Amino acid sequence: MNPRVLLSFIGTVCALAPLAVALEVDVLEIEVSAAPGQVRPLTFLVRNETAVAEWFTLYVADWDRDEQGNNRFYPPGTLPRSLAPWLEVSPTSFRLEPGESRQVAGVVRVPAAGVSTGTYWGMVFVQGEPRPVMYQGSVVMVTKRIGIKVYLHVGGVRSAGAIRAVEPRGLNPLWIAVRFENTGAFNLKDMRAQAQVYDSTGKLVAEAVPVTFPCLPGGERWVRLDTELRVGTGTYLVVVKVELPGGSLLATQASLRVRALALAPLSGGESPRDLDGDGLYEDVNGDGSFDDNDVDLFQAQYMGAQVQANWRAFDFNNDGQVDERDVQILKGRRG
């Protein structure tokens, strides 16, 4: 078993890697198909990998993803396509000795009427007891929790989606943000996004590393596609493709125009310089070296017109804009 464990904390905790909080299940996702009026069984195994006996509680909840793909959780029955009202598990609590396992049985009961085609989904949480744990000199309460995603498909699965936006962001190296929408009623999993970049002569100059991602019905996802291209002055064509389950292919394109830099001194002295040829102008005061004076000048001028007009020279965190985060990155480079 190799579960993804979700930890709930009472208190503020950044990381608890050394803690023995092992709770295992044998599956993280369950998919069933049924017609209205049918009942479908499901099972999974729970194992206590800690050194102490513990009581576990099971309960059903709703969940979805935000545009970055992070899970969000809600009370059961919150979402329009909630599976929670039709999903039951038994037992809902039990005690496991160290190393002991128990099988949990569940059913999905699909109503006979009022059910439209598409995917319905929910989550079964397996949650342990709160335990006091020492962390950085303080006692915090740690609760082990694993969520098992359950999907019900009613009717023949059909894939439908649309690429809503293609936005070249950071240029050093280039990465592309793609906004995808699942326009259908069925869950889409293992979609594959990819991108190619062509220069003004039509030559292929970069290919993004393909990314696989899922998207729930009605959901939207921003997907990041990274290349190794450090973009210079010129005009480029970005072609993005998304392969849906079943092999259908969506494609769109966006143009990217990179203007020549027009750098000037930010506060007397010389124009900023790129000391190592990486396309970033860390020598902000242009004196031929990178030191604290450059950091101080950049912090004072980063919102000014000169920096903002030449943002790609100062986009130290490569997010497509210059802001306070770039100041912090530059400070970090000074140690």
N, C-alpha and C positions, 0 to 999 in steps of 0.2 A: 504494500500500500504506500502511496506517495501523495498524501492529501495536501491541500492548500489550507492552512490553519488561520482562522480569523481570530484575533485576540481582542477582548474587550477589557478596558482598564478603568479602574476607579483611581483617579489620580493622573498625573501627567507623566507619561513614560515615552521615551523616544525609541528605545530598543531593548529587548529582553532576550537576546540570543542565547545566553548561557542557561536560561531557565528550563527546567524539565517540565514542559507543559504539553506533552505528546498526547493528543487525541487523534485517532485515525478512523477514517471510513474507507470503504473499498471502492467507492465511486464518488465523483463530484458532480456528474450530470446524468440525468435519466430522461430518456425520450420514449413516449408512448404515442400510439395512434389509435383513434377510436371514432366511432360514429355516434350521433345523438342516441341516448338511451343505453349505451354500453358501459360496462365496468372493466377497468384494466388494472391488474395487480402490479405491484412493484416491490422490490426488496433491496436492502443494503445492509452492510455489516458495520458495526461500531466496535472499536477495540480501545481499551484503556492501556496505554503504553507508559503510564506513570508508575511510581513505586508505591502508591497508596491506593486503597479502595476509594471509589467515588460514585456519587449519584449523578446521573445524567438526565436532562430534561429535553424533550423533543417538542417543537412547536412549528406551526406553519406561518409564513409571512409572504408579503409581496416584495418584489425587487425589480429594478431596471438598471440601465446604465446611463451615465451622463455622456456628453459629447466627446469626452476624452477616453471613454471606455471604463470608467470607475463604477463599481457597483454602488447602488443606492437601495436602502431598505425602507419598507413601509409596513404599517399594520395590514393584516390580511383583509382582502376585499377592497383595497384602495384603488387599484388600477383597473381600467376598463376591461382588460383581458386577464384579470386575475384568475388563477387556477385554484386559489385558496378555498373557495366555498365547495369545491368538488374533491378536494384532496384530504385524505385521512391517513394517519399512521398509528401503529400500535406495536408495543406499548408506548405511552407518552412519557414514562419515566422508569428508570431501572438503575440498579447498583451493579458496578463491575469491580471485581477484584483486580489487582495488578496483573496485566497480561491477559485478562479475560476478554472474550468477544461475545457479542450478541447480535443476532439477526433481527432486523426491524422489518415488519411487513406494512405495506400501505396499499391503498386503492385509490383510483381516480374514478369517480362516478359522474358520468356525463349526463346532464338532464336530457329528457326525451324531446323537449321543445324549447324554442327560443335560443338555439345555439347556432351561430354562424360559422362558416368555414374559416380556417386559419389556426394560428398557434395561440394557445393559452399557456401561461407559465406562472410558477410560484417557487417557493423555496422551503425546504425542511431544515430547520436549524437543530443541531445537536449541541447542547450547552452543558458544561460541567459546573461544579461548585466554585464559588469565589474562594480563592486561597491567598493568604497573606504571604508576600514575598519581599525580601530585602532587595532594594534597588538603589544604588548610589547613596547609601546611608539612610534611606527612608523605607518605610513599609508601605507597599502598595497592594491592592487587591487585584488579582489576576483571574479572569474568567476565560476558560477555553471555550471556543465556539467554532463549529464548522457548518457551512451552508451547503446543502445539496440542491442544485438547481433541477427542477422538474418541468419538462415541456410536454404539452399535449397538442397533437396535431389532429385537427378535424378536417377531413376532406383531403383530396390530392394536393400535395405540396407544390406550390408554384412560386417562382422567384420573380420579384419585381423591385427595381430600385432606380435611383437617379444620382448622377454626380452633380451636386448643386454648386460647387465652387472649386476652383483651382487657384491657389495663391502661392506664388514663389515668396518665400520668407527670407531667412538668412542667406547671405550670398557667399559665406566664407567658412566652409563650403556651402554650396546651394542645397537647401532643402525645401520641399514643397508641401504645403498643407492642402489636403483634399477633404472636402465636406461631402459625405455620402448620406443619402436618405433611403431607408427601406420604405418604399411606397406601397408595399403589399401587405397581406394579412398573415404571412408566414415568417417564422424566424429564419434568418439567413446566417449561416455559420461557415467558417473557412472560406470567406471571400478573399480574393487575391488582388491587391492593388499594386500597380507598377507605373513607372514613368520613364520616358526618354526625353533627352534635351538635344535640340539641334541648333546649330548656329545659323547665321544669315545666308550661308551658302548651301544649307541643307545637310551639312555633315553632322553625323551623330557624335556629340561631344561628351555625353554622360548618360548613364542609366542608373536609376535609383534601385536600391536594394528592395526587392518585393516584400510586401507586408501582408500578412494574413490577419483578418479581423472578422468578428461577428457583428450583427446588428439586429435588434429586436423589431417587430412590426411597428411601424410609425416612428421609429427612432432615427436619430441623426448621429453621425460619428465624424469627428475630425481625425484624419489619418495622416501621420507624418511619413514622408518618403525622403530618405537621405541619399545624397550623391556625394562624390568625392571632388566635384568640380568647384574650383575657386574661380568665381565668375569675374571676367574682365569687362571692359567697356565694349558694348555692342548690343545687338538685338538677337534674341533667342526665341525658339518655339518649344514650349513644354507640352508634351502629349501624355495624357494620363489614361490608363485603362484599368477597369475593375472587372474581374471575372466573377460572375455569380455562380452559386451552386447549380449544377446542371450544364455548365459550359457557356451560358450566355455571356456576351461581352459588351460592356459599356465603354465608351471612349469619348473624350473631349480634349480640348487644347486651350492653352493660354499663351499670350505673348509676354515676353520679358525684355524690357529695354533698360540697359544699364548705362547711365550717363558718365562721362569722364568726370573725375574729381576736380574741384576748383578750390583747392585749399589756400588759405591765407593765414597769416599769424593770428592767433586767438587773443594775444595781449602783448603787442610789441614783439620784438625779437624776430624769429624765423618761423616759417610755416612748419606744421607738424611733419614728422618723418616716419617712414616704415623702416625700422632698423634691421629687420630680419627677413624682409621680402615675403611675409605671410599675408599681406594685404591689410594689416591693421596698423594704425599709426600711433603706437604707444609713446613715441617721443613727441608729446603734445606741444612742448614749447620749442621744438626744433633745434635744440642745442647739441644734438649728436649723442645724447645718452638718455637712458630711462631711469628716473629717480623720483623721489618724493615730490619734487617740484612739478613734475608732469601730472602726478595724481592730483595735487592741489589745484592746478590750473584747470584740469578736466572737470573736477567737481564744481568749480566756479562757473564753467562755461558750457557744460554739457547740454543745457536747454537753449543755448543761444542759436541764432540763425545760422552761423557759420558751421557749427557742428551738425545741426539738424539737416542742413542742405547737403552735407557730405556724410550722412549717417553710416554708410557702409565702411568708412575708414575707421569708425569708432564703435562699431557694433561688436564689442568684445565677447558678449555671450551669444552672438549669432542668432538673435531672435527676430531680426528684421526691423529693429528700432533702437534708438539710443535713449536710455533712461537711467534711473538710479541704480538699477541692477548692473549696468555696465561700469558705473563708478566703483561698485563693490568688487567686480571682477578685476578691474585695474589695480585696486588696492591690494587684492589678494596676490597679484603677480609680484608685488613688492615684498610680500612676506609680511 
